[in-house]
Amino acid sequence: MKKKPLPTYNAHETERMHALDGVTLASFKSRAGAFVIDFILSFILWLLILVPGMRFAKRMGVDTAGVNLTFDLEHWYSFVVIVIFFALSTYWGNGKTPGKRLFGIRVVSLKHDRMTLWQSLERALGYGASLLEFGFGFIQYFIDANHRTVHDRIAETIVVRDNKNKES
């Protein structure tokens, strides 16, 4: 059985987009795998912040009996940690979060040579938009010609295979 070639990006607007024309886009499997790894790492970060924070609060005499220690989006602090983790790891890694690095992919800006902090934050917040309506924003990967999801379009990014030899 012959393997289908991976899709490539189709530029149509800016000089930066033309510079990216033809780069190989990341597969859905690698994007999903990287997201899961990064989400697990954000959970670990959440634990590393919350547990010592609770101990510190108790030492300072703060009543922590009513604080719920579950990691879910019903609590603002869980949401904040996820957004900060995804935004800063995307920015500091110039599109390579730990999960994306592991899977050999990276986020690339369609406007700038390097991911900006603002784009990284938009993309991190955009995950929430992609989750709306039963995750349809993620499914748009299969509908969009350049395999962009809602958070990609919000932040004006694409996700590509990371080829060390090629400028991306």
CYANA upper distance limits for C-alpha pairs under 8 A (distance plus 0.5 A):
  6 LEU  CA     24 THR  CA      7.24
  6 LEU  CA     25 LEU  CA      7.58
  6 LEU  CA     27 SER  CA      8.03
  7 PRO  CA     24 THR  CA      6.75
  7 PRO  CA     25 LEU  CA      6.55
  7 PRO  CA    146 ASN  CA      8.35
  8 THR  CA     21 ASP  CA      8.20
  8 THR  CA     22 GLY  CA      5.64
  8 THR  CA     23 VAL  CA      6.00
  8 THR  CA     24 THR  CA      5.05
  8 THR  CA     25 LEU  CA      5.99
  8 THR  CA    146 ASN  CA      7.85
  9 TYR  CA     20 LEU  CA      7.67
  9 TYR  CA     21 ASP  CA      6.14
  9 TYR  CA     22 GLY  CA      5.72
  9 TYR  CA     23 VAL  CA      6.19
  9 TYR  CA     24 THR  CA      7.02
  9 TYR  CA     25 LEU  CA      6.84
  9 TYR  CA    146 ASN  CA      6.00
 10 ASN  CA     21 ASP  CA      6.08
 10 ASN  CA     22 GLY  CA      7.04
 10 ASN  CA    145 ALA  CA      8.46
 10 ASN  CA    146 ASN  CA      7.04
 11 ALA  CA     17 MET  CA      5.44
 11 ALA  CA     18 HIS  CA      5.73
 11 ALA  CA     20 LEU  CA      7.38
 11 ALA  CA     21 ASP  CA      5.58
 11 ALA  CA     22 GLY  CA      8.49
 12 HIS  CA     17 MET  CA      7.19
 12 HIS  CA     18 HIS  CA      7.50
 13 GLU  CA     17 MET  CA      6.75
 13 GLU  CA     18 HIS  CA      7.89
 14 THR  CA     18 HIS  CA      6.87
 14 THR  CA    111 LYS  CA      8.04
 15 GLU  CA     19 ALA  CA      6.78
 16 ARG  CA     20 LEU  CA      6.95
 16 ARG  CA    110 LEU  CA      6.53
 16 ARG  CA    111 LYS  CA      6.35
 16 ARG  CA    112 HIS  CA      7.38
 16 ARG  CA    113 ASP  CA      8.11
 17 MET  CA     21 ASP  CA      6.77
 17 MET  CA    110 LEU  CA      6.15
 17 MET  CA    111 LYS  CA      7.85
 20 LEU  CA    110 LEU  CA      8.48
 20 LEU  CA    168 SER  CA      6.94
 23 VAL  CA    160 VAL  CA      7.40
 23 VAL  CA    161 ARG  CA      8.36
 23 VAL  CA    168 SER  CA      7.81
 24 THR  CA    160 VAL  CA      6.25
 24 THR  CA    161 ARG  CA      6.32
 25 LEU  CA    146 ASN  CA      8.26
 25 LEU  CA    147 HIS  CA      8.11
 25 LEU  CA    158 ILE  CA      8.11
 25 LEU  CA    159 VAL  CA      6.49
 25 LEU  CA    160 VAL  CA      4.61
 25 LEU  CA    161 ARG  CA      6.22
 26 ALA  CA     30 SER  CA      7.07
 26 ALA  CA     31 ARG  CA      7.16
 26 ALA  CA    105 ILE  CA      6.76
 26 ALA  CA    159 VAL  CA      6.14
 26 ALA  CA    160 VAL  CA      5.06
 26 ALA  CA    161 ARG  CA      5.47
 27 SER  CA     31 ARG  CA      6.79
 28 PHE  CA     32 ALA  CA      6.49
 28 PHE  CA    141 TYR  CA      7.87
 29 LYS  CA     33 GLY  CA      6.48
 30 SER  CA     34 ALA  CA      6.53
 30 SER  CA    100 LYS  CA      8.33
 30 SER  CA    103 PHE  CA      6.37
 30 SER  CA    105 ILE  CA      7.97
 31 ARG  CA     35 PHE  CA      6.66
 31 ARG  CA    100 LYS  CA      7.77
 31 ARG  CA    103 PHE  CA      8.40
 31 ARG  CA    105 ILE  CA      8.19
 31 ARG  CA    159 VAL  CA      8.42
 32 ALA  CA     36 VAL  CA      6.77
 33 GLY  CA     37 ILE  CA      6.81
 33 GLY  CA     99 GLY  CA      7.83
 33 GLY  CA    103 PHE  CA      7.94
 34 ALA  CA     38 ASP  CA      6.60
 34 ALA  CA     98 PRO  CA      8.26
 34 ALA  CA     99 GLY  CA      4.55
 34 ALA  CA    100 LYS  CA      5.39
 34 ALA  CA    102 LEU  CA      7.75
 34 ALA  CA    103 PHE  CA      6.74
 35 PHE  CA     39 PHE  CA      6.47
 35 PHE  CA     99 GLY  CA      6.98
 35 PHE  CA    100 LYS  CA      8.14
 36 VAL  CA     40 ILE  CA      6.71
 36 VAL  CA     99 GLY  CA      8.12
 37 ILE  CA     41 LEU  CA      6.77
 37 ILE  CA     98 PRO  CA      8.15
 37 ILE  CA     99 GLY  CA      5.55
 38 ASP  CA     42 SER  CA      6.62
 38 ASP  CA     86 PHE  CA      7.99
 38 ASP  CA     97 THR  CA      7.58
 38 ASP  CA     98 PRO  CA      6.98
 38 ASP  CA     99 GLY  CA      5.65
 39 PHE  CA     43 PHE  CA      6.79
 39 PHE  CA     82 ILE  CA      7.92
 40 ILE  CA     44 ILE  CA      6.87
 41 LEU  CA     45 LEU  CA      6.68
 42 SER  CA     46 TRP  CA      6.56
 42 SER  CA     81 VAL  CA      7.37
 42 SER  CA     82 ILE  CA      6.15
 42 SER  CA     85 PHE  CA      6.42
 42 SER  CA     86 PHE  CA      8.28
 43 PHE  CA     47 LEU  CA      6.83
 43 PHE  CA     71 PHE  CA      7.88
 43 PHE  CA     82 ILE  CA      8.21
 44 ILE  CA     48 LEU  CA      6.72
 45 LEU  CA     49 ILE  CA      6.73
 45 LEU  CA     81 VAL  CA      8.13
 45 LEU  CA     85 PHE  CA      8.48
 46 TRP  CA     50 LEU  CA      6.38
 46 TRP  CA     71 PHE  CA      8.49
 46 TRP  CA     78 SER  CA      7.61
 46 TRP  CA     81 VAL  CA      6.67
 47 LEU  CA     51 VAL  CA      6.21
 48 LEU  CA     52 PRO  CA      7.25
 49 ILE  CA     53 GLY  CA      6.48
 50 LEU  CA     54 MET  CA      6.47
 51 VAL  CA     55 ARG  CA      6.89
 52 PRO  CA     56 PHE  CA      6.58
 53 GLY  CA     57 ALA  CA      6.60
 54 MET  CA     58 LYS  CA      6.71
 54 MET  CA     64 THR  CA      7.57
 55 ARG  CA     59 ARG  CA      6.83
 56 PHE  CA     60 MET  CA      6.77
 57 ALA  CA     61 GLY  CA      6.89
 57 ALA  CA     62 VAL  CA      5.71
 57 ALA  CA     63 ASP  CA      8.17
 57 ALA  CA     64 THR  CA      7.79
 58 LYS  CA     62 VAL  CA      5.79
 58 LYS  CA     63 ASP  CA      7.14
 58 LYS  CA     64 THR  CA      7.28
 71 PHE  CA     75 HIS  CA      8.23
 71 PHE  CA     78 SER  CA      6.32
 72 ASP  CA     78 SER  CA      6.48
 72 ASP  CA     79 PHE  CA      8.08
 73 LEU  CA     78 SER  CA      6.33
 73 LEU  CA     79 PHE  CA      5.98
 74 GLU  CA     78 SER  CA      8.31
 75 HIS  CA     79 PHE  CA      7.38
 76 TRP  CA     80 VAL  CA      6.70
 77 TYR  CA     81 VAL  CA      6.71
 78 SER  CA     82 ILE  CA      6.90
 79 PHE  CA     83 VAL  CA      6.74
 80 VAL  CA     84 ILE  CA      6.51
 81 VAL  CA     85 PHE  CA      6.46
 82 ILE  CA     86 PHE  CA      6.64
 83 VAL  CA     87 ALA  CA      6.36
 83 VAL  CA    121 LEU  CA      7.78
 83 VAL  CA    124 ALA  CA      5.84
 83 VAL  CA    125 LEU  CA      6.76
 84 ILE  CA     88 LEU  CA      6.34
 84 ILE  CA    121 LEU  CA      8.30
 84 ILE  CA    124 ALA  CA      8.31
 85 PHE  CA     89 SER  CA      6.36
 86 PHE  CA     90 THR  CA      6.46
 86 PHE  CA     97 THR  CA      7.84
 86 PHE  CA    120 SER  CA      8.12
 86 PHE  CA    121 LEU  CA      8.28
 86 PHE  CA    124 ALA  CA      5.98
 87 ALA  CA     91 TYR  CA      6.62
 87 ALA  CA    117 LEU  CA      7.77
 87 ALA  CA    120 SER  CA      5.22
 87 ALA  CA    121 LEU  CA      5.19
 87 ALA  CA    122 GLU  CA      8.40
 87 ALA  CA    123 ARG  CA      7.71
 87 ALA  CA    124 ALA  CA      5.81
 88 LEU  CA     92 TRP  CA      6.29
 88 LEU  CA    117 LEU  CA      8.01
 88 LEU  CA    120 SER  CA      7.61
 88 LEU  CA    121 LEU  CA      8.23
 89 SER  CA     93 GLY  CA      6.22
 89 SER  CA     95 GLY  CA      8.32
 89 SER  CA     96 LYS  CA      7.70
 89 SER  CA     97 THR  CA      5.54
 89 SER  CA     98 PRO  CA      7.87
 90 THR  CA     94 ASN  CA      6.29
 90 THR  CA     95 GLY  CA      5.12
 90 THR  CA     96 LYS  CA      6.17
 90 THR  CA     97 THR  CA      5.65
 90 THR  CA    107 VAL  CA      8.13
 90 THR  CA    115 MET  CA      8.13
 90 THR  CA    120 SER  CA      6.30
 91 TYR  CA     95 GLY  CA      6.76
 91 TYR  CA    115 MET  CA      6.45
 91 TYR  CA    116 THR  CA      6.87
 91 TYR  CA    117 LEU  CA      6.04
 91 TYR  CA    120 SER  CA      6.12
 93 GLY  CA     97 THR  CA      6.44
 94 ASN  CA    106 ARG  CA      8.48
 94 ASN  CA    107 VAL  CA      8.09
 94 ASN  CA    108 VAL  CA      8.42
 94 ASN  CA    114 ARG  CA      6.62
 94 ASN  CA    115 MET  CA      5.90
 95 GLY  CA    106 ARG  CA      5.42
 95 GLY  CA    107 VAL  CA      4.69
 95 GLY  CA    108 VAL  CA      6.53
 95 GLY  CA    115 MET  CA      6.81
 96 LYS  CA    100 LYS  CA      5.82
 96 LYS  CA    101 ARG  CA      5.82
 96 LYS  CA    105 ILE  CA      7.54
 96 LYS  CA    106 ARG  CA      5.31
 96 LYS  CA    107 VAL  CA      7.00
 97 THR  CA    101 ARG  CA      6.51
 97 THR  CA    106 ARG  CA      8.09
 98 PRO  CA    102 LEU  CA      6.74
 99 GLY  CA    103 PHE  CA      6.84
100 LYS  CA    104 GLY  CA      6.46
100 LYS  CA    105 ILE  CA      5.54
100 LYS  CA    106 ARG  CA      6.26
101 ARG  CA    105 ILE  CA      6.59
101 ARG  CA    106 ARG  CA      7.50
104 GLY  CA    161 ARG  CA      6.57
104 GLY  CA    162 ASP  CA      5.90
105 ILE  CA    159 VAL  CA      7.27
105 ILE  CA    160 VAL  CA      6.05
105 ILE  CA    161 ARG  CA      4.85
105 ILE  CA    162 ASP  CA      5.23
106 ARG  CA    159 VAL  CA      6.02
106 ARG  CA    160 VAL  CA      6.09
106 ARG  CA    161 ARG  CA      6.97
106 ARG  CA    162 ASP  CA      6.42
107 VAL  CA    115 MET  CA      8.43
107 VAL  CA    157 THR  CA      6.95
107 VAL  CA    158 ILE  CA      6.26
107 VAL  CA    159 VAL  CA      4.91
107 VAL  CA    160 VAL  CA      6.95
108 VAL  CA    113 ASP  CA      8.47
108 VAL  CA    114 ARG  CA      7.90
108 VAL  CA    115 MET  CA      7.18
108 VAL  CA    157 THR  CA      5.94
108 VAL  CA    158 ILE  CA      5.91
108 VAL  CA    159 VAL  CA      6.53
108 VAL  CA    160 VAL  CA      7.57
108 VAL  CA    168 SER  CA      7.40
109 SER  CA    113 ASP  CA      7.23
109 SER  CA    114 ARG  CA      7.08
109 SER  CA    115 MET  CA      6.11
109 SER  CA    119 GLN  CA      8.38
109 SER  CA    155 ALA  CA      8.43
109 SER  CA    156 GLU  CA      6.73
109 SER  CA    157 THR  CA      5.00
109 SER  CA    158 ILE  CA      7.18
110 LEU  CA    156 GLU  CA      6.13
110 LEU  CA    157 THR  CA      5.78
110 LEU  CA    158 ILE  CA      7.59
111 LYS  CA    156 GLU  CA      7.68
112 HIS  CA    116 THR  CA      8.20
115 MET  CA    119 GLN  CA      6.92
115 MET  CA    120 SER  CA      7.13
116 THR  CA    120 SER  CA      6.69
117 LEU  CA    121 LEU  CA      6.65
118 TRP  CA    122 GLU  CA      6.59
119 GLN  CA    123 ARG  CA      6.54
119 GLN  CA    155 ALA  CA      5.63
119 GLN  CA    156 GLU  CA      8.06
120 SER  CA    124 ALA  CA      6.68
120 SER  CA    155 ALA  CA      7.80
121 LEU  CA    125 LEU  CA      6.64
122 GLU  CA    126 GLY  CA      6.33
122 GLU  CA    151 HIS  CA      8.09
122 GLU  CA    154 ILE  CA      7.16
122 GLU  CA    155 ALA  CA      5.85
123 ARG  CA    127 TYR  CA      7.13
123 ARG  CA    151 HIS  CA      5.71
123 ARG  CA    152 ASP  CA      7.06
123 ARG  CA    154 ILE  CA      7.18
123 ARG  CA    155 ALA  CA      5.64
124 ALA  CA    128 GLY  CA      8.43
124 ALA  CA    151 HIS  CA      8.07
125 LEU  CA    129 ALA  CA      7.90
125 LEU  CA    151 HIS  CA      8.21
126 GLY  CA    130 SER  CA      6.77
126 GLY  CA    150 VAL  CA      7.32
126 GLY  CA    151 HIS  CA      4.72
126 GLY  CA    152 ASP  CA      8.27
126 GLY  CA    154 ILE  CA      6.98
126 GLY  CA    155 ALA  CA      8.16
127 TYR  CA    131 LEU  CA      6.77
127 TYR  CA    150 VAL  CA      8.26
127 TYR  CA    151 HIS  CA      6.12
128 GLY  CA    132 LEU  CA      7.09
129 ALA  CA    137 GLY  CA      7.28
129 ALA  CA    150 VAL  CA      7.26
129 ALA  CA    151 HIS  CA      7.40
130 SER  CA    135 GLY  CA      6.25
130 SER  CA    136 PHE  CA      6.94
130 SER  CA    137 GLY  CA      4.22
130 SER  CA    138 PHE  CA      5.99
130 SER  CA    149 THR  CA      7.58
130 SER  CA    150 VAL  CA      5.85
130 SER  CA    151 HIS  CA      6.64
131 LEU  CA    135 GLY  CA      4.57
131 LEU  CA    136 PHE  CA      7.22
131 LEU  CA    137 GLY  CA      6.63
131 LEU  CA    138 PHE  CA      7.57
132 LEU  CA    136 PHE  CA      7.24
132 LEU  CA    137 GLY  CA      7.40
133 GLU  CA    137 GLY  CA      8.28
135 GLY  CA    139 ILE  CA      7.18
136 PHE  CA    140 GLN  CA      6.79
137 GLY  CA    141 TYR  CA      8.30
137 GLY  CA    149 THR  CA      6.11
137 GLY  CA    150 VAL  CA      5.44
137 GLY  CA    151 HIS  CA      8.08
138 PHE  CA    149 THR  CA      5.85
138 PHE  CA    150 VAL  CA      7.36
139 ILE  CA    143 ILE  CA      7.83
139 ILE  CA    149 THR  CA      7.72
140 GLN  CA    144 ASP  CA      6.42
140 GLN  CA    147 HIS  CA      7.74
140 GLN  CA    148 ARG  CA      7.34
140 GLN  CA    149 THR  CA      5.75
140 GLN  CA    150 VAL  CA      7.66
141 TYR  CA    146 ASN  CA      8.37
141 TYR  CA    147 HIS  CA      4.78
141 TYR  CA    148 ARG  CA      5.69
141 TYR  CA    149 THR  CA      5.57
142 PHE  CA    147 HIS  CA      6.60
143 ILE  CA    147 HIS  CA      7.47
144 ASP  CA    148 ARG  CA      6.30
144 ASP  CA    149 THR  CA      8.08
146 ASN  CA    158 ILE  CA      8.38
147 HIS  CA    158 ILE  CA      8.39
148 ARG  CA    152 ASP  CA      5.95
148 ARG  CA    153 ARG  CA      6.94
148 ARG  CA    157 THR  CA      8.40
148 ARG  CA    158 ILE  CA      6.76
148 ARG  CA    159 VAL  CA      8.39
149 THR  CA    153 ARG  CA      6.91
150 VAL  CA    154 ILE  CA      6.68
151 HIS  CA    155 ALA  CA      6.70
152 ASP  CA    156 GLU  CA      6.14
152 ASP  CA    157 THR  CA      5.36
152 ASP  CA    158 ILE  CA      6.45
153 ARG  CA    157 THR  CA      6.93
160 VAL  CA    168 SER  CA      8.47
162 ASP  CA    168 SER  CA      8.09
163 ASN  CA    167 GLU  CA      8.28
163 ASN  CA    168 SER  CA      8.30
